[in-house]
Amino acid sequence: MKACGSKSYDLAEARRRRPQGLFSVPENLIQPQWRVLDSFDLRGLLEDRVGGVGQTTGKLGDDRLFLPVWGNQCRVVLEFDGNRISKIERGPAFDSAEWSHISATLNAPLSNAPDKVGRNFAFCGPRVTGWWRGARSGVQVLPPPIGAPTIPQGMGDHPFVLEFPTHSDSAWGVMVKRRLHEHRKLTLLLNVLLTGGIIFEPRQLAHAWACTGMENGQFRSEWLQLSYFADIGQIVTGGISEAAGDPVETVSPDEYPRIALRHYLLNPPDSKPPGARQDGSKAVRRRRAVGVRFA
């Protein structure tokens, strides 16, 4: 009890009686265990469950994102630290039952192993003619399927199939986004671990002028989309595919740098790649386990 002029008051009682939310710090709905989750996966799930890509206030310096829209219909508010979601707050139309379901969905991948396999094309300098499978990581590299467009010879971006573990979701859109994001992260990781300049096709496909042949003695140019299409089969399956071709030769991690350098110096671009590191599966598994994120 404290005195204030001629009246006395109890600070704890005053706080209890004040209007709800007055001088209070908004609750951050992000649970501690979600810190290891990828913000891309989190945002994709929120966009699917809450609906819409969101709106901003349009004010300079205010980077908050309101889902599904700004105003009284807003259910959750996202704040960012760079590209990462740092805070989620309740909106005026917040639905506690809906949020409980979202929370359960986000917690599921943290306690359950991946139950699906994503498939997509990637590209590298050497031609991929064999397969490699990681016993620990569940990642598999396959040559392009029969009938897929390939480079006849020489230097270029040779296509191959990359298979990798991923988590399922009741919403197909969420699973497709998750597949694309996991594929991008894995491709960037393999680009570091292996030689050959492994790349992926960008999500926003570009256009460029291309020479498509000769017509009446003149080169013919067309404005074309830069993209690659082939029948890869199912893009999300219940297990890895059967191996195709011969297994890729593996070398020890100590020998790999020397062999890779010698390959670049002495062999033409279309020659056989130096193989995969024997500990490649372990390296991929370790990176996935610690939740490495790529900006």
N, C-alpha and C positions, 0 to 999 in steps of 0.2 A: 504494500500500500504506500502510495506517494502522495504528497500534497501539491496542489496546483492552485495558487491563490487561496480562496476560501473553500474550495472543494477538494475532495480527495478522490482518487481513482485507482483502480487496479489495472496495470498495463496488460496483463494476460487476459483479463475480462474484456478490456477494450478491443484487443485483437480478435477475440472470439465473436464479439458483437458487430464488428465492422462488416460492410457489404462484401460478399464473396468476390474474390479476385482483386480487390482494392489493395494496392501496394504489394501484391504477391508476384512471385517469379513464375512465369508459365512453365508447366511441367514438360520436360523432354520425354517423349514417348519412346525414344530409342532405348532398347534394353541393352545392358552391358555386353552380353554375348554377341550382339549384332555388329560389334565393332570390326569383327573379322569378315563380315559379309561385304560383297562388292556393292558399291552404291548404284551401279548400273542395274544390277539384279533387283535391288530394293526399289528403285524408282520404277522399273518396268512392272513389278508386281503391284505397286501402289496405283500406277496409271490404269492397270487392268481392273483391280478391285474397286477403286474409288471412282474411276472413269475420267477419261480425257487427259490431255497433256498438260493442263493447268494454265493459269494466268498469273501475271505479275501486276503490280500497281503502276508500273511505268515510270516510277520516280527514280531519279538518278541516285545511285548508291543503295537502293533497296533491291536486293537480289532474292527476296523471298518468293517462293512459288506456291500458289494457292490451288489446291485440288478439291473438286474438279474445276471450280471457277472462283473468282474473287467475290467477296461480299457475304451475304447471309447464307448462301448455299454452299459456302466453303466448309469442307469436312476436316481437312488437315492442312497445315502450313509447313512447308519445308524450308529450312535454312541451309546454306552451303558454306563450306570452307574450301575454296577452290572448286574442284570438280566433285568433291565428296559431300554427301549429306551429313551435316553435323547436328541437326536438331529437327525434331518433328513435334509440332504443337497441335492442340485441338483447335478446330475451327468452330464457328457458330452452329454448324449442322453436324457436329461430330456424332458418330454412331458407335457406342461402346460395344455392342454385339458384333458389328462389322469389324471393329479393330481387334477384338479377341480372335476372330477367325484369321485375320491377316497375321497376327502375331504367331498363331499356331503354324501357319504356312511358312513363315520365316524361320521358325525354330526347327522345323522338320529337317532341312538339309544339314543342320549342325549336329544332329544326333543320328542321322541315317546315312548310309553309304549311297553313292549315286546308283540309280536303278535303271538308267537308260544310257544309250550310246548315241552321241551326235555324230553326224557325218557331213563333210564339206570338202571342197577342193582347196588346195593350196598350190603354190608354185615355187620352183627352185631352179637354179642354174643347171645342175647336172640332171640328166634324164633318169627318172625313177622306173626301174624295171623289176624290182623285187619288193619284198615286204619285210617289215620289222614290227615286232609286237613286244610291248613292255609288260613283263610279268607282274610288276608291282604297280605301275601307273595305270594300266588298262588302255594305254594309247597304242594305236596301230597305224602304220603307214602302208599304203597299198598303191600299186601302179594305177594309172587311169583305166577305167573300164573299156572293154572292147567297143569300138565305134566312137569313142570320145575324140574330139579334135586334138591333134598333137602337132608339134613342130617337126617338120620332116628331118631336119638335121641342123647341126651348128648351135650357136649360142641363142638363148632365149629363156622365157619363163615357161619351163616344162611343168605341166599339171600333174598332180598326184592326189590321192584321196587320203584324208586325215580323219581317223576315228578316235573318239575320246569320251570318257565318262561324263555324264551330266545327270542332273536331278529332274525328275518328271514334275509336272504340275497339271492341275485339273483344267487350266486354261491353255489352249494350244498356242495362243499368241505369246504368253509368258515363256513357254518352253522354246519357241522359235527364237525369241530374243536372247534367251539364256544360251542357246546353242551357238548363235552367232558371236556372242561375247566370249564364251569359253574358247571357241575356235580362234578368235583374234588373239587372246592371251597366250594360248598354246603355241600359235605360229610365231609370235614374238619371242617366246622362250626358246623354241627350236632354232630360231635364227641366231641366237646367242650360242647355243650348245653345238650346233652342227655347221659345217661349211656348205656353201652353195647358195647363200642369199635367199633364204626362204621368206616368201611374202604371201599376203592374202589379198583378195580383191576388195577394194574399198566399198563401203556401203553406198556412198554417193557416187554413182558411176559417171565418169566424165565423157565428153564427146571431143572428137578431133577430126581434122581433115586427113583422109587416107587415100593413097593411090590404089585403085582397084583394077588396073589393067590399061590396055591400049584401045583406042577407038579412032579409026581413020588416021592412023599414024600419030595420034596425040595421046598423052597420058590422060586417063580419066580419074577425076578426083570426086570423092563423096564425103559428106559430113556423117560420121558414123559414131555409134556408142562403143566405148571401150569396155568390153565385158566378155565373159566366158560362160558358155552354156553347154551342158552335156547331161545325159541321163545318168544320174548317180544312184538312182533307186530311192529308197526311203531315207529321209534326212534324219529321222530319229527312230532307232530300233531298240529291241530288247536285249541285244548282245552284239559283240563284234562279229564282223563278217569272216567267212572262210578265207584263208590266205591264198593269194594269187601270185604265180611266178615262183622264183627262187628266193630264199631268205637273203636279206642284205648282210654282207660280211660285217662283223663287229670287231673292233680293235680295243685294246686297253686304253684307259684314260691317259696314261703316261705316254703312250705312243701316238695318240691321236693328233696332238698339235704338230708333231714333226711330220707325220704322214700327210696331214692336210696341207701344210706349207709346201711339201714336195709335190703334191698333186697340182697345186696352183702353178708352180714354177715350171713343171716339166710336161704337163699334159694339156691337150687341146680342150676347149670348153665342152665338147660333146662326149668326152671320155667318161669312163665309169667313175662315180664318186668314191671317195676314200672309205666309205662305210659309216657305221654308226658307233658311238661310244658304248662300251659294254655296260657302263653305269648310267646310260641315258635314262632308263626307266626310273632309277633311283633319284636322279636329279629332277626329273619331271614331277615325281611323287612328292619330293621335298618341297619344291616350289608351290605345288598345289596345297600342301598341308598347311603352310604358313600363311596362305592367303595373299600371295604376291599380287599386286594390282599394277596395271599398266595404264598410264594416263592417256 
